[in-house]
C-alpha cells in the first residue's frame, strides 16, 4: 500500500523520478538501487512475511507501523466536533426563540463547520478505521508480477517485476524502499512502498531487504530464501490476535527488534521506558480500528494466477514458525503497566469531560 494513502495525499505519483531532490512533501529520493548489481549474499526479510511458497511470497505493508494513529487522532476530534455541533444547534435554537436571527445564523453556521470537520476526520481515518486489517503486497515469482492494495486509488496495483525501478526514499529520520513504474516522460506512474522502514543510519538493511525479494523472484535457491524467514505473521484470512498486535507494535519502538530477524535476548529498559506510553496508546487505537476493519481479499483473477502447487515443499500454510515470546523484567512490566494505566486514564478522563460538558449544555 502507499503509506500516504491514510493522509489522503500522494507524495510521489506523477512526479519526476529524480534523486537527491526534496519534493514539496519533504520526501527525498536519496538514490536508486540497480537491481542487476545488487548482491544477495545477505538477505533480510525481517518479520514481515505472511505467506511463502514456490509461487508467491506475501508480506505486510508499510502502513503497519502507523496503524491506529489516524484512529487515535480522529476519535477525540469526532467527539469534540460532535459536542460542538450539538451545542451550536442548541444555542441557535435558544437565540431563535429570542428572534435574534443574526446570532441564530452564526451558531447554525458553526454547527455546519463542526459537522464538516467530522467529515474531514472521517476522510483521514477511513482506511485506518473502516478499511482492511492490513494491505498486503504479493510477489509472484512464476508470473513475475507484483500486486498491492491501493485503497485511495480504489484498485489493486499490478506491476511487472522487470519494469520496476527501486530507490531509497527518506522523510525526516526514516528511510524506506519504493518500487516505481515510470512512464515515457520519467514520471512515477505507479509506486509501491516495500514494508520495511528503518533509521537513516541503517541503509544496508533496506538493501538487504530488497535483496530478499530479488533472491525470491530471480534465483532458484528457494531453500536459502525460506530459511532466512525466522517467523511467519500468517494473518492471510484472519485478524491478528491481541498478543500479536502488542508484539508487532513493540517491535516498531525497539531498535533491537527492528534491526533483527531474531528475538533479542532481553529488551532494553530505555526502549521500554521511552516508548511505552506511545505504543500503549497506539495499541489501544489499533485494536479499536481492527474491530471495524475487514480482512483483505485478493480478486479472483489474482488468486487464479497465484495457485499453489499441490505438495509444494515450501508452502508455509499451517506451518508453525514463531519467535520466542517477549520477556520483560519486573521493572519493565511496571513501566508497561503504568503506560497502559496512563493511556486509559487519559482516554477515560477525556470522554468523561466531554460527557460533563454535554450535560451542562442541556
C-alpha positions in Angstrom: 0.0 0.0 0.0 1.1 3.6 -0.5 1.8 4.8 3.0 0.4 8.2 2.4 -3.0 6.9 1.5 -4.2 7.3 5.0 -3.3 11.0 4.8 -5.3 11.3 1.6 -2.4 12.6 -0.5 0.1 11.1 -2.9 3.6 12.3 -2.4 5.4 10.9 -5.4 2.9 9.9 -8.0 3.1 11.8 -11.3 6.3 13.5 -10.2 9.7 13.1 -11.8 11.8 10.2 -10.8 14.9 12.1 -9.6 17.3 11.6 -6.8 18.7 13.9 -4.1 16.0 16.5 -4.7 13.3 17.0 -1.9 9.8 17.4 -3.2 7.0 19.6 -1.8 6.1 16.9 0.8 9.7 16.9 2.2 10.4 13.5 0.7 13.8 12.9 -0.8 14.6 10.0 -3.2 18.1 9.5 -1.9 19.5 7.1 -4.5 18.4 4.4 -6.9 19.4 0.8 -6.4 20.4 -1.1 -9.5 18.8 -4.5 -9.2 21.2 -6.1 -11.6 24.2 -5.3 -9.5 22.5 -5.7 -6.1 24.3 -8.5 -4.2 22.2 -11.1 -2.4 24.7 -12.8 -0.1 22.8 -11.2 2.8 19.0 -11.2 2.7 16.8 -9.7 5.3 13.0 -10.4 5.2 12.7 -9.2 8.8 9.4 -10.4 10.3 7.1 -9.2 7.6 6.3 -12.4 5.6 2.7 -13.5 5.8 2.9 -16.5 3.4 5.6 -18.2 1.5 5.6 -20.9 -1.2 7.1 -21.7 -4.6 4.5 -19.5 -6.4 4.4 -16.3 -4.3 5.5 -14.6 -1.2 3.1 -12.3 0.6 4.2 -9.6 3.0 2.8 -7.0 5.3 2.6 -3.4 4.1 4.5 -0.2 5.1 1.4 1.0 6.9 1.7 -1.5 9.7 4.0 0.8 11.8 1.4 3.6 11.9 -1.8 1.6 12.1 -4.1 3.1 14.7 -2.6 6.6 14.7 -5.2 8.0 12.4 -7.9 6.4 14.6 -6.3 7.9 17.7 -6.5 11.3 16.0 -10.0 11.0 14.7 -11.9 9.7 17.7 -11.2 12.5 20.1 -11.7 15.1 17.3 -15.0 13.5 16.4 -16.1 13.7 20.0 -15.1 17.4 20.2 -16.7 18.3 16.9 -19.9 16.4 17.7 -20.2 18.1 21.1 -19.5 21.4 19.4 -22.1 20.8 16.7 -24.8 19.8 19.3 -24.0 22.8 21.4 -24.2 25.2 18.4 -27.6 23.7 17.3 -28.9 24.0 20.9 -27.6 27.6 21.1 -29.1 28.5 17.7 -32.5 27.2 18.9 -32.3 29.4 22.1 -31.4 32.6 20.3 -34.1 31.9 17.6 -36.7 31.9 20.3 -35.5 35.4 21.2 -35.8 36.3 17.5 -32.1 37.1 17.2 -31.8 35.9 13.6 -28.2 37.1 13.0 -26.9 35.2 16.1 -29.0 32.2 15.1 -27.4 32.1 11.7 -23.9 32.4 13.3 -24.5 29.4 15.6 -26.0 27.4 12.7 -23.0 28.1 10.5 -20.7 27.0 13.3 -22.7 23.8 13.6 -22.2 23.1 9.9 -18.5 23.8 10.3 -18.2 21.3 13.1 -20.1 18.8 11.0 -17.7 19.3 8.1 -14.8 18.7 10.4 -16.3 15.4 11.4 -16.3 14.5 7.6 -12.7 15.7 7.3 -11.5 13.4 10.1 -13.5 10.6 8.6 -11.6 11.1 5.3 -8.3 11.0 7.3 -9.2 7.8 9.2 -11.5 5.8 7.0 -8.8 3.5 5.6 -7.4 3.0 9.1 -10.7 2.6 11.0 -13.1 1.3 8.3 -10.7 -0.2 5.8 -8.8 -3.5 5.8 -6.9 -5.1 8.7 -3.8 -4.8 6.5 -2.9 -4.0 2.9 -0.7 -6.9 1.7 1.9 -7.0 -1.0 2.3 -10.2 -3.1 5.3 -11.1 -5.3 4.6 -13.9 -7.8 7.8 -15.5 -9.0 6.1 -17.6 -11.7 4.3 -14.7 -13.5 7.0 -12.2 -12.4 4.3 -9.8 -11.2 3.9 -7.7 -8.0 0.4 -6.9 -6.6 -0.5 -4.4 -3.9 -3.6 -2.8 -2.5 -4.1 0.9 -3.1 -7.4 1.9 -1.4 -7.0 5.6 -2.2 -6.9 4.8 -5.9 -9.6 2.2 -5.3 -7.7 -0.5 -7.1 -5.2 -3.3 -6.9 -1.8 -2.3 -8.3 -0.4 -4.9 -10.8 3.2 -4.3 -11.9 5.7 -6.3 -13.8 8.8 -7.1 -11.8 11.0 -6.3 -14.8 9.5 -2.8 -15.2 10.2 -1.7 -11.6 12.8 0.9 -10.6 13.9 0.7 -6.9 15.0 3.6 -4.8 15.6 4.6 -1.2 13.4 7.4 0.0 13.8 9.4 3.2 11.4 11.5 5.2 12.8 13.0 8.4 14.8 10.3 10.2 13.5 7.2 8.4 14.3 5.6 5.0 12.2 3.1 3.0 12.2 1.3 -0.3 10.0 2.2 -3.1 9.3 0.2 -6.3 8.3 2.6 -9.1 6.9 2.2 -12.5 7.8 5.1 -14.8 6.1 6.4 -17.9 7.9 7.6 -21.0 8.3 11.1 -19.5 10.2 9.7 -16.5 7.2 10.4 -14.2 6.2 8.0 -11.5 3.1 6.3 -12.8 2.6 3.7 -10.0 4.5 3.0 -6.9 4.6 0.5 -4.1 6.3 1.1 -0.7 8.0 -2.0 0.4 7.1 -3.0 4.0 10.4 -2.3 5.9 11.4 1.1 7.2 14.4 1.9 9.3 16.5 4.8 10.6 18.8 6.6 8.1 21.8 5.2 9.9 21.0 1.6 8.7 20.8 1.9 4.9 22.4 -1.6 4.5 19.2 -3.1 5.9 16.9 -1.8 3.3 19.2 -3.0 0.6 19.3 -6.5 2.2 15.5 -6.3 2.4 15.4 -5.7 -1.4 17.9 -8.5 -1.8 15.4 -10.9 -0.2 12.8 -10.1 -2.9 15.4 -10.3 -5.6 16.6 -13.7 -4.4 13.0 -14.9 -4.3 12.0 -13.6 -7.7 15.1 -14.3 -9.6 17.1 -17.2 -8.0 16.3 -20.9 -7.9 17.6 -21.4 -4.4 14.3 -21.2 -2.6 15.7 -23.3 0.3 18.0 -20.5 1.3 15.3 -17.9 0.9 12.9 -19.9 3.0 15.5 -20.4 5.8 16.0 -16.7 6.1 12.4 -16.3 7.3 12.5 -16.8 11.1 8.8 -16.3 11.7 5.6 -16.0 9.7 3.0 -13.4 10.5 0.2 -15.5 8.9 -2.9 -13.3 9.0 -3.9 -14.3 5.5 -7.5 -15.0 6.4 -7.9 -13.8 9.9 -7.4 -10.7 12.2 -4.3 -10.7 14.3 -4.6 -11.5 18.0 -4.2 -9.0 20.8 -0.8 -10.7 21.7 0.3 -10.3 18.1 -0.7 -6.6 18.0 1.2 -6.0 21.2 4.4 -7.7 19.9 4.2 -6.1 16.4 3.8 -2.6 17.9 6.5 -3.1 20.4 8.8 -4.1 17.6 8.4 -0.7 16.0 9.7 1.1 19.0 12.6 -1.2 19.9 15.6 -0.7 17.6 16.9 -4.2 18.6 13.7 -5.7 17.4 13.5 -3.6 14.3 17.0 -4.4 13.1 17.0 -8.2 13.6 15.0 -11.2 12.4 15.7 -12.9 15.7 14.3 -12.1 19.1 16.9 -10.1 21.2 17.8 -11.9 24.4 16.4 -9.1 26.6 14.6 -5.9 25.8 16.5 -2.8 26.8 14.8 -0.8 29.6 15.4 2.5 27.7 13.2 1.5 24.8 10.5 0.2 27.0 10.6 3.3 29.2 10.7 5.9 26.4 8.3 4.1 24.0 5.8 2.5 26.3 3.4 5.5 26.6 3.5 5.9 22.8 3.0 2.3 21.7 0.5 1.5 24.5 -1.7 4.4 23.3 -1.3 3.2 19.7 -2.1 -0.4 20.8 -5.5 0.7 22.1 -6.4 2.6 19.0 -5.0 -0.1 16.7 -7.1 -2.8 18.4 -10.2 -0.5 18.1 -9.5 0.0 14.4 -9.2 -3.7 13.8 -12.7 -4.3 15.2 -14.2 -2.3 12.3 -11.8 -3.4 9.6 -12.3 -6.2 7.1 -9.9 -8.9 6.2 -8.5 -8.2 2.7 -9.4 -10.5 -0.1 -7.5 -10.7 -3.4 -9.6 -10.6 -6.6 -10.3 -14.0 -8.2 -8.1 -13.3 -11.2 -5.1 -12.7 -8.9 -5.8 -15.8 -6.8 -6.0 -17.8 -10.0 -2.6 -16.5 -11.1 -1.2 -17.4 -7.6 -2.4 -21.0 -7.4 -0.1 -23.0 -5.1 1.0 -26.4 -6.4 -0.1 -29.5 -4.5 2.6 -30.8 -2.2 4.7 -27.7 -2.5 7.6 -28.3 -0.1 7.9 -24.6 0.7 4.2 -23.9 1.3 4.0 -22.1 4.7 0.3 -22.7 5.1 -0.4 -24.1 8.5 3.3 -24.2 9.4 4.3 -23.1 12.9 7.3 -20.8 12.8 7.3 -18.3 15.6 9.9 -16.4 17.6 10.1 -16.9 21.4 7.6 -14.7 23.2 8.7 -11.3 24.6 10.0 -11.5 28.1 10.2 -8.4 30.3 11.8 -7.7 33.7 9.7 -6.7 36.6 10.7 -3.1 36.2 9.8 -3.2 32.5 6.4 -4.7 33.3 5.9 -1.8 35.8 6.7 0.7 33.0 4.3 -1.0 30.6 1.5 -1.3 33.1 2.0 2.3 34.1 1.9 3.4 30.5 -1.3 1.4 30.0 -2.9 2.9 33.0 -2.0 6.5 32.0 -3.3 5.9 28.4 -6.6 4.5 29.6 -6.9 7.2 32.3 -6.3 10.0 29.8 -8.9 8.5 27.4 -11.4 7.9 30.2 -10.9 11.4 31.5 -11.3 13.0 28.1 -14.6 11.1 27.5 -15.8 12.0 31.0 -15.0 15.7 30.4 -16.9 15.6 27.1 -19.9 14.0 28.8 -20.0 16.6 31.6 -19.8 19.4 29.1 -22.6 17.9 27.0 -24.8 17.6 30.1 -24.1 21.2 31.0 -25.2 22.4 27.6 -28.5 20.7 28.1 
